[in-house]
Amino acid sequence: MEGTPQPGEPVQLRDEDGAVLGLGDVDLEASLAVRRLGMPDEAVEGLIPRHLRRAFERRGRMVDDPRFCRVVNDDGDGLPGLIVDRYDTHFVVQTLTRSMDARHQDITRALVEVTGASSVLLRNDSPRRKALGLSTQRPHVLYGTPPRWCRLLELGARFTVDLTYGQGTGYAYDQRELRRVVGRMAWDGRVLDAACNVGGLFVHAGLHGARHILAFDSDADAADLARENAEANGLLGRVVVEKGTALQALRAVRETFDLVLLDTLRVATEEEFVEHLRYALRRTRHGGRLMVVGYHPPLAFGGFDELVATACEAEARMATRLARPGLPPDHPTLVGSPGAEYLDTVALEVS
């Protein structure tokens, strides 16, 4: 390579023999200096709308309701560093590389052209950007007039989410397969959700027969939305939502539950993860079920099972793995891409 390409300037990649490998983004300051954008015979012109159209068509085939899903998932859709979530005609964008930061106008133009978007909102306020060495900024509008709150439908449940200030882009589409499993494990039981966000997991427990649900979230606005979503799904009287961190909740509650839900998104270290999990095991009755959600980072790749086993051993509990729900089809990943499978989950029966 001669010279240093500017962010957003695709380069032609070649092997040591000079054979063309395809198009790529180059950022020598990033942990992944080269990210592949296109095939050897692919033209630079029209690349973003072309890949976006392909991603959009894929969702139409793979997702139950493509109005509410992730439309672009990073390398898995041939657009490394770009995340786009769809809320009907409104789209929320995150960019996670300097190259995609430089393409905001091109991305917006392509979204409007390909999808007919009513609005496009940029959410580059995530901790993930800090971890990648990128600056963060307040949410701001790229196109149209995005609503702050949006209603969505998923797996028969209704949710109101906050697109502007909610966690991530407003809703965790990546947990869709977890919600299916939670529904199967919740029958006529008592449920504790230690970090409920807007209620994405516990609502499905309630819709599938849970008789009582106690939920917590450290964010007051998220807790308010969780209560609203419980009511919207006919769960009023069966759900109590309180403000508090997951660890506070797990320590304060003394009773045991048939199903415990533990999302560790706000956990910063593996030691904290094990501590949270130990308390979650204490809150799970013998013969009960525990759903654990972990993230990489902070957890090391390949270390999730060992950490779960460590917590079980420390609490003298035996656990049987019932399911390992992963990323849903609207979160395709590139085989061999470091960090692509960032979500690790397990559903356990605990004795």
Secondary structure per residue as TSV (DSSP state, phi and psi in degrees):
chain	resnum	aa	ss	phi	psi
A	1	M	-	360.0	130.6
A	2	E	-	-102.3	126.4
A	3	G	S	75.7	-177.0
A	4	T	-	-119.3	117.7
A	5	P	-	-66.7	149.7
A	6	Q	-	-79.0	151.9
A	7	P	T	-55.3	133.0
A	8	G	T	87.6	1.2
A	9	E	-	-103.2	100.5
A	10	P	-	-62.7	146.0
A	11	V	E	-122.2	157.9
A	12	Q	E	-86.8	126.4
A	13	L	E	-94.8	134.9
A	14	R	E	-131.6	153.0
A	15	D	-	-85.1	-177.3
A	16	E	T	-66.1	-17.6
A	17	D	T	-94.4	1.4
A	18	G	-	91.2	0.3
A	19	A	-	-71.8	137.7
A	20	V	E	-73.7	127.7
A	21	L	E	-98.0	-22.7
A	22	G	E	139.1	-168.3
A	23	L	E	-95.3	151.3
A	24	G	E	-153.4	160.3
A	25	D	E	-98.1	138.3
A	26	V	E	-121.3	127.8
A	27	D	-	-141.3	103.0
A	28	L	T	-70.5	-12.0
A	29	E	T	-89.6	-12.8
A	30	A	S	-86.6	158.4
A	31	S	S	-66.0	-32.3
A	32	L	S	-107.1	100.4
A	33	A	-	-70.0	-29.1
A	34	V	E	-126.8	127.8
A	35	R	E	-124.1	127.4
A	36	R	E	-77.0	132.4
A	37	L	E	-106.4	-38.5
A	38	G	E	-149.0	168.2
A	39	M	-	-77.7	166.6
A	40	P	T	-55.8	-34.1
A	41	D	T	-98.8	13.9
A	42	E	-	-89.0	138.5
A	43	A	-	-86.0	148.8
A	44	V	S	-67.6	-41.6
A	45	E	T	-62.5	127.4
A	46	G	T	77.0	13.5
A	47	L	H	-63.2	-47.7
A	48	I	H	-64.2	-52.3
A	49	P	H	-61.8	-31.8
A	50	R	H	-65.6	-48.0
A	51	H	H	-68.7	-36.6
A	52	L	H	-64.8	-41.8
A	53	R	H	-62.4	-40.8
A	54	R	H	-64.5	-42.0
A	55	A	H	-64.7	-40.9
A	56	F	H	-63.4	-43.4
A	57	E	H	-66.3	-36.4
A	58	R	H	-62.1	-41.9
A	59	R	H	-63.2	-36.0
A	60	G	H	-59.9	-28.4
A	61	R	H	-91.9	-28.4
A	62	M	H	-106.7	-15.8
A	63	V	-	-113.9	139.2
A	64	D	S	-57.0	-46.8
A	65	D	-	-134.5	93.2
A	66	P	T	-67.8	-3.2
A	67	R	T	-70.8	-22.9
A	68	F	E	-130.9	92.2
A	69	C	E	-168.8	175.9
A	70	R	E	-83.3	123.6
A	71	V	E	-90.6	-34.8
A	72	V	E	-132.6	128.1
A	73	N	E	-125.7	73.0
A	74	D	G	59.8	-140.3
A	75	D	G	-59.0	-28.5
A	76	G	G	-61.9	-21.3
A	77	D	G	-114.2	18.0
A	78	G	T	71.8	18.7
A	79	L	-	-131.5	72.8
A	80	P	T	-58.4	131.1
A	81	G	T	89.3	5.5
A	82	L	E	-119.2	128.0
A	83	I	E	-121.5	130.8
A	84	V	E	-135.3	121.7
A	85	D	E	-109.0	140.5
A	86	R	E	-107.5	132.2
A	87	Y	E	-124.5	82.5
A	88	D	T	61.0	-111.5
A	89	T	T	-97.2	5.0
A	90	H	E	-107.9	138.9
A	91	F	E	-125.6	137.4
A	92	V	E	-116.3	127.7
A	93	V	E	-113.5	138.9
A	94	Q	E	-126.8	135.8
A	95	T	E	-115.9	136.7
A	96	L	-	-124.6	16.1
A	97	T	S	-141.0	158.4
A	98	R	H	-64.4	-33.1
A	99	S	H	-64.0	-44.5
A	100	M	H	-72.3	-30.1
A	101	D	H	-57.4	-35.9
A	102	A	T	-78.7	-5.4
A	103	R	T	-111.6	18.5
A	104	H	H	-53.1	-44.5
A	105	Q	H	-65.4	-42.8
A	106	D	H	-64.2	-40.4
A	107	I	H	-64.6	-45.5
A	108	T	H	-62.2	-45.5
A	109	R	H	-60.3	-42.1
A	110	A	H	-67.6	-40.2
A	111	L	H	-61.6	-44.3
A	112	V	H	-66.0	-41.8
A	113	E	H	-66.5	-45.1
A	114	V	H	-83.0	-39.2
A	115	T	H	-107.0	-14.3
A	116	G	-	70.2	32.0
A	117	A	-	-53.5	137.6
A	118	S	S	-79.9	-32.5
A	119	S	E	-154.0	156.1
A	120	V	E	-134.8	123.9
A	121	L	E	-116.0	133.5
A	122	L	E	-95.6	124.4
A	123	R	-	-118.0	76.0
A	124	N	-	-100.3	45.2
A	125	D	-	-111.5	14.8
A	126	S	-	-84.6	149.0
A	127	P	H	-59.3	-25.1
A	128	R	H	-61.6	-34.9
A	129	R	H	-64.6	-41.6
A	130	K	H	-60.2	-43.3
A	131	A	H	-62.5	-27.2
A	132	L	T	-90.3	2.4
A	133	G	T	79.9	19.8
A	134	L	-	-105.1	151.1
A	135	S	-	-74.1	154.2
A	136	T	-	-107.6	159.3
A	137	Q	-	-149.6	159.2
A	138	R	-	-65.2	151.0
A	139	P	-	-56.3	137.1
A	140	H	E	-147.4	158.5
A	141	V	E	-82.3	131.7
A	142	L	E	-99.4	-25.2
A	143	Y	E	-163.1	142.3
A	144	G	S	69.9	-154.5
A	145	T	-	-128.4	88.8
A	146	P	-	-66.8	138.9
A	147	P	-	-75.0	150.9
A	148	R	S	-72.2	-47.0
A	149	W	E	-106.5	142.8
A	150	C	E	-138.8	143.1
A	151	R	E	-98.6	140.1
A	152	L	E	-137.0	160.6
A	153	L	E	-118.8	135.3
A	154	E	E	-152.6	125.2
A	155	L	T	51.6	37.4
A	156	G	T	84.3	1.4
A	157	A	E	-108.1	151.2
A	158	R	E	-108.6	136.0
A	159	F	E	-136.7	143.5
A	160	T	E	-105.7	130.1
A	161	V	E	-129.2	158.5
A	162	D	E	-102.2	104.0
A	163	L	T	-71.1	-28.7
A	164	T	T	-85.2	-42.8
A	165	Y	T	-124.4	1.4
A	166	G	S	-70.7	165.3
A	167	Q	S	-59.7	132.5
A	168	G	T	67.9	-120.8
A	169	T	T	-102.3	5.3
A	170	G	S	125.7	-33.3
A	171	Y	S	-150.3	142.9
A	172	A	-	-88.5	81.4
A	173	Y	G	-61.3	-25.3
A	174	D	G	-70.0	-9.6
A	175	Q	G	-99.8	15.6
A	176	R	H	-59.0	-42.5
A	177	E	H	-68.9	-30.5
A	178	L	H	-63.7	-41.1
A	179	R	H	-62.7	-36.2
A	180	R	H	-61.7	-44.4
A	181	V	H	-69.0	-41.4
A	182	V	H	-56.7	-41.3
A	183	G	H	-58.7	-35.9
A	184	R	H	-76.1	-20.8
A	185	M	H	-100.0	-1.6
A	186	A	-	-97.5	-5.5
A	187	W	T	-45.3	119.9
A	188	D	T	49.1	30.4
A	189	G	-	-111.2	174.5
A	190	R	E	-100.6	131.6
A	191	V	E	-122.0	137.5
A	192	L	E	-117.2	121.4
A	193	D	E	-112.5	107.8
A	194	A	S	-80.4	-17.9
A	195	A	S	-149.1	79.7
A	196	C	-	-84.1	-15.3
A	197	N	T	50.8	-123.7
A	198	V	T	-92.7	10.5
A	199	G	T	95.4	15.1
A	200	G	T	-55.1	-34.7
A	201	L	T	-89.8	-49.1
A	202	F	H	-68.2	-28.3
A	203	V	H	-59.3	-41.0
A	204	H	H	-70.4	-31.9
A	205	A	H	-61.9	-43.5
A	206	G	H	-65.8	-41.1
A	207	L	H	-66.8	-20.1
A	208	H	T	-106.9	20.4
A	209	G	T	111.9	-2.2
A	210	A	-	-57.6	132.8
A	211	R	S	-89.8	-22.3
A	212	H	E	-150.6	136.2
A	213	I	E	-131.4	128.0
A	214	L	E	-114.7	121.9
A	215	A	E	-129.6	151.4
A	216	F	E	-135.2	150.5
A	217	D	E	-151.8	145.0
A	218	S	S	-76.5	-16.6
A	219	D	-	-97.9	119.4
A	220	A	H	-62.2	-38.9
A	221	D	H	-65.3	-41.0
A	222	A	H	-64.3	-41.3
A	223	A	H	-61.9	-39.7
A	224	D	H	-62.4	-43.8
A	225	L	H	-65.4	-35.6
A	226	A	H	-62.0	-42.2
A	227	R	H	-62.7	-44.2
A	228	E	H	-60.8	-40.9
A	229	N	H	-70.8	-33.5
A	230	A	H	-61.4	-45.0
A	231	E	H	-65.6	-40.9
A	232	A	H	-63.1	-23.1
A	233	N	T	-104.4	16.8
A	234	G	T	74.0	26.2
A	235	L	-	-103.3	7.4
A	236	L	T	-57.6	131.8
A	237	G	T	97.6	-19.9
A	238	R	T	-107.7	-8.5
A	239	V	E	-123.6	133.8
A	240	V	E	-122.0	124.6
A	241	V	E	-116.6	127.2
A	242	E	E	-125.4	157.5
A	243	K	E	-86.3	132.9
A	244	G	-	166.5	153.5
A	245	T	-	-73.1	163.4
A	246	A	H	-59.6	-44.1
A	247	L	H	-67.4	-40.7
A	248	Q	H	-58.6	-44.2
A	249	A	H	-64.1	-47.0
A	250	L	H	-66.6	-31.1
A	251	R	H	-77.0	-38.7
A	252	A	H	-75.3	-37.7
A	253	V	-	-74.8	131.2
A	254	R	-	-104.5	-18.8
A	255	E	S	-81.6	169.4
A	256	T	-	-110.3	161.4
A	257	F	E	-130.4	157.5
A	258	D	E	-74.1	-31.2
A	259	L	E	-141.2	126.5
A	260	V	E	-116.6	131.2
A	261	L	E	-110.3	123.0
A	262	L	E	-128.1	103.3
A	263	D	E	-99.8	118.8
A	264	T	-	-101.6	32.9
A	265	L	T	-56.0	-36.4
A	266	R	T	-90.9	3.8
A	267	V	-	-75.3	135.3
A	268	A	-	-101.8	-20.5
A	269	T	S	-139.3	164.7
A	270	E	H	-66.2	-34.2
A	271	E	H	-62.9	-42.4
A	272	E	H	-64.3	-38.3
A	273	F	H	-59.3	-47.8
A	274	V	H	-63.7	-40.2
A	275	E	H	-61.3	-47.4
A	276	H	H	-59.0	-43.1
A	277	L	H	-67.2	-36.9
A	278	R	H	-62.1	-44.8
A	279	Y	H	-65.5	-37.2
A	280	A	H	-63.4	-37.6
A	281	L	H	-63.7	-38.1
A	282	R	H	-65.5	-28.9
A	283	R	T	-86.9	-6.0
A	284	T	E	-96.1	123.2
A	285	R	E	-66.0	158.6
A	286	H	E	-64.6	125.3
A	287	G	E	89.7	-1.1
A	288	G	E	-85.3	-177.7
A	289	R	E	-123.3	147.1
A	290	L	E	-135.1	124.6
A	291	M	E	-105.5	123.2
A	292	V	E	-118.1	133.0
A	293	V	E	-119.5	122.6
A	294	G	E	-122.2	161.4
A	295	Y	E	-133.4	148.2
A	296	H	T	-118.8	120.0
A	297	P	T	-70.4	170.4
A	298	P	T	-86.1	-13.4
A	299	L	S	-73.5	141.9
A	300	A	-	-72.1	144.0
A	301	F	T	-62.1	132.8
A	302	G	T	85.0	-2.8
A	303	G	-	-102.6	-1.2
A	304	F	H	-60.0	-50.7
A	305	D	H	-60.5	-39.4
A	306	E	H	-65.1	-39.1
A	307	L	H	-66.4	-40.3
A	308	V	H	-62.6	-43.6
A	309	A	H	-63.8	-38.5
A	310	T	H	-60.7	-45.2
A	311	A	H	-64.9	-42.6
A	312	C	H	-62.3	-43.1
A	313	E	H	-63.8	-42.3
A	314	A	H	-63.8	-30.4
A	315	E	T	-97.7	5.5
A	316	A	T	54.5	44.3
A	317	R	-	-119.2	142.7
A	318	M	-	-100.3	140.4
A	319	A	E	-130.8	137.0
A	320	T	E	-109.2	129.1
A	321	R	E	-76.9	121.8
A	322	L	E	-95.7	-36.2
A	323	A	E	-160.9	155.6
A	324	R	-	-129.7	72.1
A	325	P	-	-63.5	134.6
A	326	G	-	-114.2	-158.3
A	327	L	-	-69.5	141.7
A	328	P	-	-76.8	171.9
A	329	P	T	-63.2	-18.9
A	330	D	T	-84.8	8.3
A	331	H	S	-121.4	59.1
A	332	P	-	-63.4	148.7
A	333	T	-	-128.4	150.9
A	334	L	-	-84.1	123.0
A	335	V	T	-59.1	129.0
A	336	G	T	87.1	-1.6
A	337	S	-	-80.7	121.9
A	338	P	T	-61.8	130.3
A	339	G	T	85.1	-1.1
A	340	A	S	-65.4	-43.3
A	341	E	-	-89.6	75.4
A	342	Y	-	-83.5	-11.7
A	343	L	E	-107.4	130.3
A	344	D	E	-127.5	126.6
A	345	T	E	-136.5	156.6
A	346	V	E	-152.8	139.8
A	347	A	E	-106.7	123.3
A	348	L	E	-118.5	148.9
A	349	E	E	-106.7	126.1
A	350	V	E	-113.2	127.5
A	351	S	-	-115.8	360.0
